């Protein structure tokens, strides 16, 4: 499919990287150029979204069944380990591409007003653009090492943005906690990569998934250990039991950061990894059961914690952990489409809830002449009677609340219903079907 609009896929991450370079330069040279920073910061994301739509339309137009792999250069040529820097375009990566650039564009636009009085305005947009670049590398990577570059990059940007107001010790500590806890999960991801290369002789997704049924006995010890280590990486990045405690503390960052990184995109990377490696998990029934079981337990456990939180953003943080558990329940039971469907719907209504909470916090700060977030202003016990002052925020947060509660005909009803329908089904039939087709 070379020579088509699909070849333009490199432009999406390149635009985000360009935004980081320019805004990073402005943060050092002209930190008060807020109009120019706004145009670049949000403009590159809107352009990346336009590229994503064009690529999606081109890919859908030819009804491609096989992934399109675009190889740019030889990255790691070491003996039998040959890794190209390559992007993979298929249905899964395109869905994630549209979510990251689409929701990311809206949050960048919201940030223009929310952060306009912050002295670190240019630095904020530079970090946000860099995050989008790494997130796009993560979802477009055609091999485990390329994906891992994005995986580590979004962790770095999460650390930078959680501790954005680093002069306050609590914010700096929250950033360090997130960074260190994610390293635990990343250790699992790296061990899994070593074992995959040892078993299949490759780290490219296409080659690994082609050779896995012959190289790894289904249900055997090796494939089970590989997938359990992969899930350890997923649990760290997507805040599942027992590695969930960093996400509530991540609310120390600016509210748009919580909406983009800690609700809509980065924290769903673990769900994306399980979906991408669904063949390996289908060959490991024990690991699939662990994924589904941990997801279901996290969904219930985190929701009960949220009931006794008073900080408006921490309520949403525990809600996010719970909804991520829902997604893992879906992908763990083999309902990959249902899990990704809920990932997409959740990105929208949870981002809307975070941005609505940001609107409330911003209004309270303005009323009390605060400069940035403070715990007292986020305590829901100090709120009340805001509907008559903020009708638009009230209406939109009600819509998002009903969606996340699964009230028909809103999106959350359909995505949750798909997962709950698929959850009781055994995965054994899925394993047999996949292995027959391999």
C-alpha angles and dihedrals in degrees: 000000000000116000092044133103088271087077088068091071091103089066093070097064091033092059092050090049090049089053090053094050094048097042091043089055091047090049088061101035106029109011093167096058091106097156093054092044090052093050093050098039097051096027096062090051093050089049090049090051090051089052089049092053091049092049092045091051092048093049093046091046094064093043091228116193098183124065118257111229116199112196117200107174142341104268109174112018101171115148109291091352105091113170122175123197095244140154125219120213116198139127094282098047092045093054090051091044091056092046095049096046096035100047089033091057092052092049091048089053091049090049092060091070098030096053100031095112095045115110090218093058097128093043090051094055092044090056092045092051090048090051092054090050092054092043090054091049088052096053097037099043113121094205140037095255094051090047089049091056089058090041092057093039095057088049090055093049091047089055092048094049099041087055093039090125090047095161087082110074094218092058094047090048092050090054092050092048092053092047095049096044091050089054088064090058092042089057088060092049091052094048089050091052092051091050093046091053091045091052103039105020093234144070098202111113094229095050095042094051092045094052099035097086090056099035097045121047108230110254091011128139096254098054090043093053092045093052093044090054089047089052090051086060090048093049091054096047096039097041101241127159121321097012098050103099096088095064099067089049089050087074086084088088125082113294096246087057089055089050096049106032106022099039114020110029128002097042090053091058090093091055089048091052093053090048091048091050095040091129091060092046090048087057091051110059092176092055092046089053090050091051093049093042096049089045093052093045092048091048091056098036097050093045091056091050090052090059092070100042121109100184105094093218095046090054088057091044093056089043088055091052088051093050091048086056088056089054092050089049087057099046092039092058092048095259092127095159092049092050093050091044089057090046089058097045092044091052090062104041095038092048087050091051092050093047089048090052088048089054090052093047092047091051092050091048091050090049092052096035096242120157101216143350119323127177095239091056090052096049107111090208087070092053130083142122092037096128095082091050096042108032096158094050090047094052094046094046090050090054092049092045093052090047094053089045089058097243112163137271091026122096098255091064093059097043095046091044090055091053095046090048093051099040098080092051119103118244094215092091089051091053093050093047094050095047092048089054094048 
